Amino acid sequence: AIMNACDMLLLPSLYEGFPVVGVEAAATGLPIILSDSITPELSVFSNVKYLSLNSEKKDWQQAILSLKEQLIDRSIGNQVVSKNGFNIQNTVCALEQLYIKGGV
């Protein structure tokens, strides 16, 4: 509910590993701007842009404005997330199979 109230996610992090908050934002269809120090796994979504923290302030402003202008159907975000492999139900099934086969 909170993500649906937002207009955009900005994550200018220096040392972020895999940002689960980015997947959550993608599931709601939010436009996302991440620093390029963040892992590239979220680049599978069309509403994600990576920028260097060393970029000019105007580059960040331009990225915000350009993503703001994109019309994104926020109702299909969850489907897009699942299609790109970020689905807890599928992950649980895969992990369960590993345990059954004795691989873990």
C-alpha positions in Angstrom: 0.0 0.0 0.0 2.8 2.4 0.8 4.6 1.7 -2.5 1.4 2.4 -4.4 1.2 5.8 -2.8 4.7 6.7 -4.1 5.6 8.2 -7.5 9.1 7.0 -7.8 11.9 5.1 -6.0 15.3 6.7 -5.8 18.1 4.6 -4.3 21.4 6.5 -4.5 23.3 4.0 -2.4 27.1 3.6 -2.1 27.1 0.0 -0.8 23.8 -1.8 -1.6 23.9 -5.4 -2.5 20.7 -6.8 -4.0 17.9 -4.3 -3.2 14.8 -6.2 -2.3 13.0 -2.8 -2.0 13.7 -2.4 -5.7 11.8 -5.7 -6.5 9.0 -4.5 -4.3 8.9 -1.2 -6.1 9.0 -2.9 -9.5 6.1 -5.1 -8.4 4.0 -2.0 -8.0 5.2 -0.6 -11.3 7.1 2.4 -9.8 9.8 4.1 -11.8 13.1 3.3 -10.2 16.5 5.2 -10.3 19.4 3.4 -8.7 23.1 4.2 -8.3 25.3 2.1 -10.5 27.0 0.6 -7.4 23.9 -1.5 -7.0 23.8 -5.0 -8.5 22.4 -5.0 -12.1 19.7 -7.7 -11.6 16.9 -5.1 -11.6 17.8 -3.9 -15.0 15.4 -6.4 -16.5 12.5 -4.0 -15.8 11.8 -1.2 -18.3 11.1 1.3 -15.5 14.6 1.0 -14.0 17.5 3.4 -14.7 21.0 3.3 -13.2 23.2 6.4 -12.7 26.6 7.0 -11.3 26.8 8.8 -8.0 29.5 10.9 -9.7 27.0 12.1 -12.3 26.0 15.7 -12.4 23.0 16.8 -10.4 21.3 17.7 -13.8 21.7 14.1 -14.9 19.8 12.9 -11.9 17.2 15.6 -12.5 16.8 14.6 -16.2 16.5 10.9 -15.3 13.7 11.7 -12.8 11.9 13.9 -15.3 12.2 11.3 -18.1 10.9 8.4 -16.0 8.2 10.6 -14.6 7.0 11.2 -18.2 6.8 7.5 -19.1 3.3 6.0 -18.9 3.6 2.8 -16.9 0.7 0.4 -16.4 1.2 -0.1 -12.7 -1.5 -2.8 -12.6 0.8 -5.4 -14.3 4.0 -4.8 -12.2 3.5 -8.0 -10.2 3.2 -10.0 -13.5 6.4 -8.5 -14.8 8.3 -9.2 -11.6 7.2 -12.9 -11.7 8.0 -13.2 -15.4 11.6 -12.1 -14.6 12.1 -14.7 -11.9 11.3 -12.8 -8.8 8.5 -14.9 -7.4 8.5 -16.3 -3.9 6.2 -19.2 -4.7 8.5 -20.5 -7.5 11.5 -19.9 -5.3 10.0 -21.9 -2.4 9.2 -24.8 -4.8 12.7 -24.8 -6.1 14.2 -24.8 -2.6 11.8 -27.5 -1.5 13.0 -29.7 -4.4 16.6 -29.1 -3.4 15.8 -30.4 0.1 13.9 -33.4 -1.2 16.8 -34.4 -3.5 19.3 -33.8 -0.6 21.1 -31.0 -2.4 21.1 -28.7 0.6 
